[in-house]
């Protein structure tokens, strides 16, 4: 893995043609996924605490827990791409932790053979702070104001704002603007890289770099990861 290669590979494609109106009800269609993911993320949090101590003692992230947690990230990414973090596809996401090769959104993370015992103490809260500020801008920052107008457009985040523009474009033209797709993908890729680092799954510090487009820039460097059972 060279210096520019991230342990995360995040890909998606515009699965056109897209419905003009389906985005209006996706929040309803995704409720079953939100319920399942709520419990899966509780499990993720518990396993991450266990892995924190495992890394601190052994310098290794337990492989079984790693594969399970990557599956949760993958599931979350598919829901994001279908829902209001992207609207890239109208194909309903599968209820699966494993890779769905025929689905238009993919996530893989390279397993780290060794992790720093000391770095695990500070990377998730101290070292990641600059990235947290950027990701807050992407996903929506808390302003402490009860006045939505004074809170401004950043209350919903750049991702939400641009996806809203894309939804309006779909409604009137049945086309998803390519420029918005590329930019939204770049912000999602940045955010997920930060998540992988802060959740102790990598020691490679995320780059301050907006790598846009549907295909991972380092896609030629294949990520070796066995499939996770559904």
C-alpha positions as CSV (number, residue, x, y, z in Angstrom):
1,X,0.0,0.0,0.0
2,X,1.6,3.2,-1.1
3,X,1.4,6.6,0.6
4,X,-1.6,7.8,-1.4
5,X,-3.5,4.6,-1.0
6,X,-6.2,4.6,1.7
7,X,-7.1,1.4,3.5
8,X,-10.7,2.3,2.6
9,X,-12.1,1.7,-0.9
10,X,-15.4,3.4,-1.4
11,X,-17.1,3.2,-4.7
12,X,-20.5,4.0,-6.2
13,X,-22.1,4.7,-9.6
14,X,-25.1,6.6,-10.8
15,X,-27.6,3.8,-11.4
16,X,-29.6,5.6,-14.1
17,X,-32.4,6.0,-15.0
18,X,-33.5,7.3,-11.7
19,X,-37.1,8.0,-10.7
20,X,-38.3,11.6,-10.6
21,X,-40.3,11.1,-7.4
22,X,-39.1,8.0,-5.5
23,X,-36.8,10.2,-3.4
24,X,-39.8,11.7,-1.8
25,X,-40.7,8.5,0.0
26,X,-37.3,6.8,0.5
27,X,-37.3,8.0,4.2
28,X,-40.3,5.7,4.6
29,X,-39.0,2.8,2.6
30,X,-35.7,2.9,4.6
31,X,-37.3,2.6,8.1
32,X,-36.6,-1.2,8.3
33,X,-33.0,-0.5,7.5
34,X,-32.8,2.3,10.1
35,X,-34.2,0.0,12.8
36,X,-31.7,-2.8,12.0
37,X,-28.8,-0.4,11.7
38,X,-29.7,1.1,15.1
39,X,-29.0,-2.2,16.8
40,X,-26.0,-3.0,14.6
41,X,-24.4,0.3,15.6
42,X,-24.9,-0.5,19.2
43,X,-23.0,-3.8,18.6
44,X,-20.4,-1.8,16.7
45,X,-19.8,0.5,19.7
46,X,-19.5,-2.4,22.1
47,X,-17.1,-4.3,19.8
48,X,-15.0,-1.2,19.3
49,X,-14.5,-0.8,23.1
50,X,-13.4,-4.4,23.2
51,X,-11.1,-3.9,20.3
52,X,-9.6,-0.8,21.9
53,X,-8.3,-2.9,24.8
54,X,-7.3,-5.7,22.4
55,X,-5.2,-3.2,20.4
56,X,-3.8,-1.7,23.5
57,X,-2.6,-5.1,24.8
58,X,-1.8,-7.0,21.6
59,X,-1.4,-4.4,18.9
60,X,-4.0,-6.3,16.8
61,X,-7.6,-5.7,15.9
62,X,-9.5,-9.1,16.3
63,X,-10.2,-10.2,12.7
64,X,-13.7,-11.6,13.4
65,X,-14.7,-8.3,15.0
66,X,-13.1,-6.3,12.1
67,X,-15.0,-8.2,9.4
68,X,-18.3,-7.7,11.3
69,X,-17.7,-4.0,11.8
70,X,-16.7,-3.5,8.1
71,X,-20.0,-5.2,7.2
72,X,-21.8,-2.6,9.3
73,X,-20.0,0.2,7.5
74,X,-20.8,-1.5,4.1
75,X,-24.5,-1.8,5.0
76,X,-24.5,1.8,6.1
77,X,-22.9,3.0,2.9
78,X,-25.5,1.2,0.8
79,X,-28.3,2.8,2.7
80,X,-26.5,6.2,2.4
81,X,-26.1,5.8,-1.4
82,X,-29.8,4.8,-1.8
83,X,-31.1,7.4,0.7
84,X,-30.4,11.1,1.4
85,X,-26.6,10.9,1.6
86,X,-26.5,10.3,-2.2
87,X,-29.7,9.3,-4.0
88,X,-27.4,7.5,-6.4
89,X,-29.7,4.5,-7.0
90,X,-33.3,3.4,-6.8
91,X,-32.3,-0.2,-6.2
92,X,-33.4,-1.1,-2.6
93,X,-30.3,-2.0,-0.5
94,X,-29.9,-5.6,0.6
95,X,-30.2,-6.6,4.2
96,X,-26.6,-8.0,4.3
97,X,-23.2,-7.4,5.9
98,X,-21.5,-9.0,3.0
99,X,-20.4,-7.4,-0.3
100,X,-23.2,-7.4,-3.0
101,X,-21.3,-7.3,-6.2
102,X,-24.3,-6.4,-8.3
103,X,-25.2,-3.4,-6.1
104,X,-24.0,0.0,-7.3
105,X,-22.4,1.0,-4.0
106,X,-19.3,-0.8,-2.5
107,X,-17.1,-0.5,0.5
108,X,-14.0,-2.4,1.5
109,X,-11.4,-1.9,4.2
110,X,-8.0,-3.5,4.2
111,X,-7.3,-5.4,7.4
112,X,-4.4,-4.0,9.4
113,X,-2.0,-6.7,10.5
114,X,-0.6,-4.5,13.2
115,X,-1.8,-1.3,14.9
116,X,0.0,1.1,17.2
117,X,-0.7,0.5,20.9
118,X,0.1,4.1,21.8
119,X,-1.8,5.7,18.9
120,X,-5.0,4.0,19.9
121,X,-5.1,6.2,23.0
122,X,-5.2,9.5,21.1
123,X,-6.2,9.1,17.5
124,X,-10.0,8.8,17.9
125,X,-10.4,12.0,19.9
126,X,-7.3,14.3,19.7
127,X,-5.7,13.6,16.3
128,X,-9.0,13.4,14.5
129,X,-10.3,16.8,15.7
130,X,-9.3,18.7,12.5
131,X,-11.2,16.1,10.4
132,X,-14.2,16.2,12.7
133,X,-14.5,19.9,11.9
134,X,-14.5,19.2,8.2
135,X,-16.9,16.3,8.4
136,X,-19.2,18.5,10.5
137,X,-19.3,20.9,7.6
138,X,-20.1,18.1,5.2
139,X,-22.8,16.4,7.3
140,X,-24.3,19.3,9.3
141,X,-22.9,21.3,12.2
142,X,-24.6,21.9,15.5
143,X,-25.0,25.6,15.9
144,X,-26.7,26.0,19.3
145,X,-29.3,28.2,17.8
146,X,-33.0,27.6,17.8
147,X,-33.5,29.9,14.7
148,X,-33.0,27.8,11.6
149,X,-32.4,31.0,9.5
150,X,-29.6,32.2,11.7
151,X,-28.2,28.7,11.8
152,X,-27.8,29.0,8.0
153,X,-27.4,26.4,5.2
154,X,-24.7,24.6,7.2
155,X,-27.4,23.3,9.5
156,X,-28.1,20.5,7.1
157,X,-24.6,20.2,5.8
158,X,-23.1,20.4,2.3
159,X,-24.0,16.8,1.5
160,X,-27.6,17.3,2.4
161,X,-27.8,20.6,0.5
162,X,-26.3,19.2,-2.7
163,X,-28.4,16.1,-2.5
164,X,-31.5,18.3,-2.2
165,X,-30.4,20.2,-5.4
166,X,-29.9,16.8,-7.1
167,X,-33.4,15.7,-6.0
168,X,-35.0,18.9,-7.4
169,X,-33.1,18.3,-10.7
170,X,-34.4,14.7,-10.8
171,X,-37.9,16.0,-10.2
172,X,-37.8,18.4,-13.2
173,X,-35.3,16.8,-15.6
174,X,-35.1,13.1,-14.5
175,X,-31.3,13.6,-14.5
176,X,-28.8,13.6,-11.7
177,X,-26.2,16.4,-12.3
178,X,-22.7,14.7,-12.8
179,X,-20.9,17.5,-11.0
180,X,-23.1,17.1,-7.9
181,X,-22.5,13.3,-7.9
182,X,-18.7,13.7,-8.0
183,X,-18.7,16.3,-5.2
184,X,-21.0,14.3,-3.0
185,X,-19.0,11.2,-3.5
186,X,-15.8,13.1,-2.5
187,X,-17.4,14.3,0.7
188,X,-18.8,10.9,1.6
189,X,-15.4,9.3,0.8
190,X,-13.6,11.8,3.1
191,X,-16.2,11.2,5.9
192,X,-15.9,7.5,5.7
193,X,-12.1,7.6,5.8
194,X,-12.3,9.6,9.0
195,X,-14.7,7.1,10.4
196,X,-12.4,4.2,9.6
197,X,-9.5,6.0,11.3
198,X,-11.4,7.2,14.4
199,X,-13.1,3.8,14.9
200,X,-9.6,2.3,15.3
201,X,-9.6,0.3,12.1
202,X,-6.5,1.9,10.6
203,X,-3.5,3.9,11.7
204,X,-3.2,5.7,8.4
205,X,-4.1,9.3,8.9
206,X,-6.8,10.4,6.5
207,X,-5.6,12.9,3.8
208,X,-7.0,16.4,3.7
209,X,-8.0,15.7,0.1
210,X,-11.3,15.7,-1.6
211,X,-11.1,12.8,-4.1
212,X,-14.2,13.1,-6.2
213,X,-15.9,10.7,-8.5
214,X,-17.6,7.4,-8.3
215,X,-14.5,5.2,-8.5
216,X,-11.9,5.1,-5.7
217,X,-8.8,7.0,-7.0
218,X,-6.5,4.1,-5.9
219,X,-8.9,1.4,-7.3
220,X,-6.0,-0.2,-9.2
221,X,-4.5,-1.2,-5.8
222,X,-6.9,-4.0,-5.0
223,X,-8.0,-4.3,-1.3
224,X,-7.6,-7.8,-0.1
225,X,-10.6,-8.7,2.1
226,X,-12.5,-12.0,2.4
227,X,-16.3,-11.7,2.0
228,X,-18.3,-11.5,5.1
229,X,-21.2,-13.9,5.5
230,X,-24.7,-12.4,5.0
